[in-house]
Amino acid sequence: MDIFEKCYEFSRAEEFLAAGLYPYFTPISEAEGNRVKVRGKEMVLIGSNNYLGLIDHPKVKQAAKEAIDRYGVATCGSRFLTGTIDLHEILEERLARFIKKEAAVTFSTGYQTNLGIISSVAGKDDCVLTDRMDHASIIDACRLSKAEVKKYKHNDMEDLERVLSEIPDSKGKMIVIDGVFSMEGDIANLPGIVSLAKKYQARVMVDDAHGLGVLGKNGRGTAEHFGLEDEVDLIMGTFSKSFVSIGGFVAGSRKVVSYIKHNARSLIFSAAATPAAVATVLAALEIIETEPERRARLWQITNFMRNSFQEMGFNTGPSQTPIIPIFIGDDEKCFAMWKSLWNEGIFTTPVIHPAVLHGQALIRTSYSANHTDEELNLILAAFKKCGQTLNIIP
């Protein structure tokens, strides 16, 4: 048996390419705000995670340029050895203060962050509890940890308690959740999770990739949104959303962060984040803290778009955030909707299994604080036209 046999038999991508319905790995050649050029066609982008619209902010771009001038374009070493620059430590101190935790450590990608946290903290004698809709990086981190893994139904506190009650007291327990679920756009029931964690002596980790910068009065995410910042043990975040860079971090108690720092293989054996990436995050963090009007505009847009979609007859599911899914159901119809929107100049993303459950294919839309009213109206007009043409809405 040739181990590559499965590769040779994989044909789904080629089939969609041949039908003109392949939506992935699409190169953008130019970008200005939410206007992008793709294969010579100017389009309005929805689906990006640039929630606060900072991707081309002058202060952010200047910070990246200055960092390159001072440190060069890369570190060419791991944080553990020669790759740490003073900007890494400055950022970690700033993030810890922002999140209101004792310490923080940064990683080169968000995916590596979850791998590093969970695989170092949880071991074969422990149990990790995950929501069934948690991000793929959490699932893979659990596999790497060798801990026992128990899943509970999405945001279902009765099912979480059932699972917790079956775990022996001799096992260490950690509940790991997305603060904001990246496809459905709903928020974790953190009050219920914290209550059950106390009852069953479990620790709580929140992956707040899509919550930081967006939720809470000060943009500190899901824990601030619920007033539970002191009750969450570990808060993980990524830099590729509101912080418009690449990388990730975890914040928590000084002892736990130190343990992760010295045991996380994805940190120790990876090159450190580039100077430009780190400087970008520092500049974005300052804007998040000093320009709350961006968050206010984002929520104004979010509520307007969700209400507008619902009034047209689209199913937006449980969304509570700037991630607003348009549920289509059937994979083929979802790709057809994507293609129709493409033809109308709207660049968005169809999402099918395994990113969502079978039969729940959706168009993932998400919004930025710098989407203009003109762009929003163009988006709505295109969705109405395409939705009616494909009999998705009346």
C-alpha positions in Angstrom: 0.0 0.0 0.0 1.4 3.4 -1.1 1.0 6.0 1.7 0.4 8.6 -1.0 -2.6 6.6 -2.4 -5.1 8.8 -0.6 -3.4 11.9 -2.1 -3.8 10.5 -5.7 -7.4 9.7 -5.1 -8.3 13.2 -3.7 -10.2 14.9 -6.4 -12.8 17.2 -4.8 -10.7 20.4 -5.2 -10.0 19.7 -8.9 -13.8 19.1 -9.4 -14.7 22.5 -7.9 -11.9 24.2 -9.9 -13.2 22.7 -13.1 -16.7 23.9 -12.2 -15.5 27.4 -11.4 -16.6 27.0 -7.8 -13.3 26.8 -6.0 -13.1 29.6 -3.4 -9.9 28.9 -1.4 -6.3 30.1 -1.6 -7.4 33.1 -3.6 -4.6 35.7 -4.0 -5.2 39.3 -3.3 -3.0 41.6 -5.4 -3.9 44.9 -3.9 -5.7 46.1 -0.8 -6.9 49.5 0.5 -9.2 49.4 3.5 -12.0 46.9 2.6 -11.4 47.2 -1.1 -9.3 44.5 -2.6 -8.2 43.6 -6.1 -8.4 39.9 -7.0 -7.4 38.6 -10.4 -7.9 42.1 -11.7 -11.4 42.5 -10.2 -12.0 45.2 -7.5 -14.1 43.7 -4.7 -15.5 44.6 -1.3 -14.0 42.3 1.4 -16.1 40.7 4.1 -14.8 37.8 6.1 -11.6 39.3 7.3 -10.8 39.4 11.0 -9.6 43.0 10.8 -12.3 43.9 13.3 -11.1 47.4 14.3 -9.9 48.4 10.9 -6.2 48.8 11.9 -4.6 46.9 9.1 -3.5 50.0 7.3 -3.5 52.5 10.2 -0.5 54.9 9.8 0.7 54.4 13.3 0.7 50.6 12.9 2.6 50.8 9.6 5.1 53.2 11.0 5.8 51.0 14.0 6.5 48.1 11.7 8.9 50.1 9.5 10.8 51.5 12.5 11.2 48.0 14.0 12.7 46.7 10.7 15.1 49.6 10.6 16.2 48.9 14.2 16.2 45.1 14.4 16.1 43.8 10.8 13.4 41.6 9.2 13.7 38.5 11.4 15.1 37.1 14.6 16.5 33.8 13.1 16.3 32.1 16.5 13.9 30.7 19.0 12.7 32.7 22.0 14.5 30.2 24.2 17.9 30.8 22.7 18.9 33.9 20.6 15.5 35.0 19.2 14.3 37.2 22.0 14.5 41.0 21.5 13.5 43.6 24.0 10.2 44.2 22.1 9.0 40.7 23.0 9.4 41.4 26.7 7.9 44.9 26.4 4.9 43.4 24.6 4.5 40.7 27.2 4.5 43.2 30.0 1.9 45.4 28.2 -0.3 42.4 27.4 -0.3 41.2 31.0 -1.3 44.7 32.2 -4.0 44.9 29.5 -5.5 41.5 30.4 -5.1 42.1 34.1 -2.9 39.0 34.7 0.5 38.6 36.4 2.4 37.6 33.3 2.2 36.7 29.6 4.3 35.0 27.0 4.1 35.4 23.2 4.3 32.7 20.5 4.9 33.0 16.8 1.4 32.0 15.7 -2.0 31.6 17.4 -2.1 27.9 16.5 1.3 27.3 18.1 0.0 29.1 21.2 -2.8 26.7 21.8 -0.5 23.7 21.1 2.1 25.0 23.6 -0.3 25.9 26.4 -2.4 22.7 26.4 0.3 20.2 25.6 2.6 21.5 28.4 -0.1 22.0 31.1 -2.1 18.9 30.5 -0.7 15.4 30.7 -1.7 11.7 30.7 -3.1 11.9 34.2 -5.3 14.9 33.4 -8.6 15.6 31.6 -9.3 18.4 29.2 -12.9 19.3 28.5 -13.8 21.0 25.2 -16.8 22.5 23.6 -17.7 20.5 20.4 -17.3 23.7 18.4 -13.8 24.6 19.7 -11.2 25.7 17.2 -9.1 23.0 15.4 -5.9 24.2 17.2 -7.5 23.3 20.6 -8.4 19.8 19.2 -4.9 19.2 18.0 -3.4 20.5 21.2 -5.4 18.1 23.2 -4.2 15.2 21.0 -0.6 16.3 21.5 -1.0 16.6 25.3 -1.9 12.9 25.7 -4.5 13.9 28.3 -8.0 12.4 28.3 -10.3 14.5 26.3 -14.0 14.9 26.9 -16.3 17.0 24.7 -19.6 18.5 25.7 -22.5 19.8 23.5 -22.0 23.3 22.3 -22.7 25.8 25.0 -24.7 23.2 26.9 -24.1 23.6 30.7 -26.2 20.5 31.6 -24.0 18.4 29.4 -20.8 20.0 30.7 -21.9 19.2 34.3 -22.7 15.6 33.3 -19.2 15.2 31.8 -17.5 16.9 34.8 -19.4 14.7 37.3 -18.0 11.6 35.6 -14.3 12.6 36.1 -12.5 11.2 39.2 -11.3 13.7 41.7 -7.8 12.3 41.2 -7.6 13.8 37.7 -6.5 17.3 37.0 -9.3 19.1 35.0 -9.2 22.1 32.6 -12.1 23.4 30.6 -10.9 25.0 27.3 -13.3 27.1 25.3 -13.4 29.6 22.5 -14.6 32.9 23.9 -16.2 33.8 20.6 -16.8 30.9 18.2 -15.2 31.7 14.9 -17.8 30.4 12.5 -21.1 30.8 14.3 -20.2 34.1 16.0 -21.8 33.3 19.3 -20.2 33.8 22.7 -19.3 31.1 25.2 -21.5 30.8 28.3 -18.6 31.8 30.5 -20.7 32.5 33.7 -22.0 28.9 33.5 -18.6 27.5 32.8 -16.9 29.4 35.7 -19.7 28.3 38.1 -19.2 24.6 37.2 -15.5 24.9 37.2 -15.6 26.0 40.9 -18.0 23.3 41.8 -15.8 20.5 40.3 -12.4 22.1 41.0 -11.5 22.6 37.3 -9.3 25.3 35.7 -10.6 27.5 32.9 -8.8 28.6 29.8 -10.4 30.9 27.2 -9.2 31.1 23.7 -10.2 34.7 23.0 -8.8 35.1 19.5 -12.1 36.7 18.3 -13.1 38.4 21.5 -10.1 40.6 22.3 -10.5 44.1 21.0 -14.1 43.5 20.3 -15.9 42.5 23.6 -15.9 44.3 26.9 -16.0 48.0 27.7 -12.2 48.2 27.2 -11.8 45.5 24.6 -10.4 43.0 27.0 -12.6 40.3 25.6 -15.1 37.7 26.8 -14.0 37.7 30.5 -14.4 41.4 30.7 -17.7 41.2 28.8 -19.1 39.0 31.7 -17.2 40.7 34.5 -15.2 37.5 35.2 -11.6 38.5 34.6 -10.5 37.2 38.0 -12.3 33.9 37.5 -10.5 32.8 34.3 -7.1 31.1 34.9 -5.6 31.4 31.4 -6.6 33.8 28.6 -5.1 33.1 25.2 -5.2 35.5 22.3 -4.0 35.8 18.7 -2.5 38.8 16.9 -4.0 38.1 13.5 -7.4 39.6 14.3 -7.9 42.9 16.1 -4.1 43.2 16.6 -3.5 43.0 12.7 -0.3 41.0 12.9 0.6 37.4 13.4 1.4 35.5 16.6 -0.3 34.7 19.9 0.0 34.9 23.6 -1.2 33.5 26.9 -1.7 35.4 30.1 -2.2 34.0 33.6 -0.4 33.7 36.9 3.3 34.2 36.9 4.1 30.6 38.0 1.9 29.0 35.3 3.2 31.2 32.5 6.7 30.5 33.6 6.0 26.7 33.4 4.5 27.1 29.9 7.5 29.2 28.8 9.9 26.5 29.8 7.9 23.5 28.6 6.0 24.5 25.5 7.7 22.7 22.6 6.0 25.0 20.0 7.6 28.0 21.7 11.1 26.5 22.4 11.5 24.9 19.0 10.1 27.7 16.8 11.6 30.9 15.5 10.5 34.0 17.4 8.0 36.4 16.0 9.6 39.0 13.7 10.4 42.5 15.0 7.8 44.1 12.7 5.1 41.7 13.8 5.7 42.5 17.5 5.9 46.3 16.9 2.6 46.1 15.0 0.9 44.5 18.0 2.3 47.1 20.4 1.0 49.9 18.2 -2.4 48.2 17.7 -2.7 47.7 21.5 -2.2 51.4 22.1 -5.0 52.2 19.6 -7.3 49.6 21.2 -6.8 51.3 24.6 -7.1 54.9 23.4 -9.7 54.8 20.6 -12.9 53.2 22.0 -14.9 54.9 19.2 -13.6 52.2 16.8 -15.3 49.5 18.9 -18.5 51.6 19.1 -18.5 51.9 15.3 -17.9 48.1 14.9 -20.9 47.3 17.1 -23.1 49.8 15.2 -22.2 48.1 12.0 -22.7 44.6 13.5 -26.2 45.3 14.7 -27.2 47.0 11.5 -26.0 44.1 9.3 -27.4 41.4 11.4 -30.8 43.1 11.6 -30.7 43.7 7.8 -29.9 40.1 7.0 -32.6 38.8 9.3 -35.2 41.2 7.8 -34.4 39.8 4.3 -35.1 36.3 5.6 -31.5 35.0 6.0 -30.7 32.6 8.8 -27.9 34.2 10.9 -27.9 31.5 13.5 -26.8 32.2 17.1 -24.4 35.1 16.1 -23.9 37.8 18.8 -20.7 39.4 17.4 -19.3 40.9 14.2 -19.0 37.4 12.9 -22.4 36.9 11.1 -22.9 33.6 9.4 -25.4 33.2 6.6 -26.5 29.6 6.9 -27.1 27.9 3.5 -27.1 24.2 4.5 -26.2 22.4 1.3 -22.5 22.5 0.2 -23.3 22.9 -3.5 -25.7 25.7 -2.9 -23.2 27.4 -0.5 -20.6 27.4 -3.3 -23.2 28.7 -5.7 -24.0 31.5 -3.3 -20.3 32.3 -3.0 -19.9 32.4 -6.8 -22.9 34.6 -7.2 -21.6 37.1 -4.6 -18.2 37.0 -6.3 -19.8 38.0 -9.6 -21.4 40.9 -7.7 -18.1 42.1 -6.4 -18.3 40.7 -2.9 -15.3 38.7 -1.7 -16.4 36.4 1.1 -15.9 32.8 2.3 -18.0 29.6 2.0 -17.5 27.3 5.0 -18.3 23.6 4.8 -17.6 20.4 6.9 -15.3 19.9 8.8 -15.2 23.5 9.9 -19.0 23.2 10.5 -21.3 20.3 11.0 -22.6 18.3 8.0 -25.5 20.0 6.4 -24.8 23.4 8.0 -22.7 25.0 5.3 -22.6 28.8 5.6 -21.2 32.0 4.1 -19.0 33.5 6.8 -19.3 37.3 6.9 -17.4 39.5 9.4 -17.1 43.2 9.7 -14.6 45.9 10.3 -15.0 49.3 12.0 -13.9 50.9 8.8 -16.5 49.4 6.5 -18.3 52.5 5.0 -22.1 52.9 4.7 -21.7 52.7 1.0 -19.9 49.3 1.3 -22.5 48.0 3.7 -25.3 48.9 1.3 -23.4 47.2 -1.6 -23.1 44.1 0.4 -26.7 43.9 1.4 -27.9 44.6 -2.2 -25.7 41.7 -3.4 -26.9 39.3 -0.8 -30.5 40.1 -1.5 -30.1 39.7 -5.3 -28.1 36.4 -5.0 -30.2 35.0 -2.2 -33.4 35.5 -4.2 -31.9 34.1 -7.4 -30.9 30.9 -5.6 -34.2 30.7 -3.6 -32.5 31.0 -0.3 -34.7 33.9 0.7 -38.2 34.9 -0.5 
